[in-house]
Amino acid sequence: MNFNITGHHLDVTPAIRDYVTNKLGRALRHFDEVIDVSVTLSVEKLVQRIEANVHMSGKTVFVQAEDVDMYAAIDGLADKLDRQVLKHKEKTTDVHQGEGGIKHRATVE
């Protein structure tokens, strides 16, 4: 998994980088097929914004969050991303389990 963290009008400190990596790592541990994650941190006047593009097998998820505090924005983004990743995982697993196995198929006589 490639992790790319950039800052727009903001210097990305090692503390912020570690916090983002830990929070998003927890959200992405539900789904093993994550290919690439790009995160952009930006500051516009009093609004701290964080955006994330997560490229998974079969889908690209875009999530953004805003708050007055950067750490609160990161927490909100992690929650949103967690919900979307779980939703995508449920959709992909439901398709394969819906048909059932060989044992559960009706036999033709």
Phi, psi and omega in degrees: 000129177266131179244121180236117180242123180233158179238138177246114187061033184203136173272126180275108181279160177300328179295315179294319180299316179295320181296315179296316181298317180293314182294314181287331176297322177293321181288328184269357181286348179287334187231120186278346188264038177274128184263312188213141177229125174237128184240134177237123176256133180218156179233127175229105184054251182258005184255125175262125184236140174228135180232145179222134171249121180243118180262113178247171177290116178097347184199151171243127183251130176245129181224141175220153179214148179230147176195171177284328180253135182295320181294325176293323177295321178295319178298316179297320179295319180297320178295315180297316181295321178300315180297317183290323179293317177297321179296317179294320180295318178297321179295318182288325180281330179294327181295318183283330182272347183292328183282333181084170180272187181293326180299326187267000179278148180285140179269143180257127181255000000 
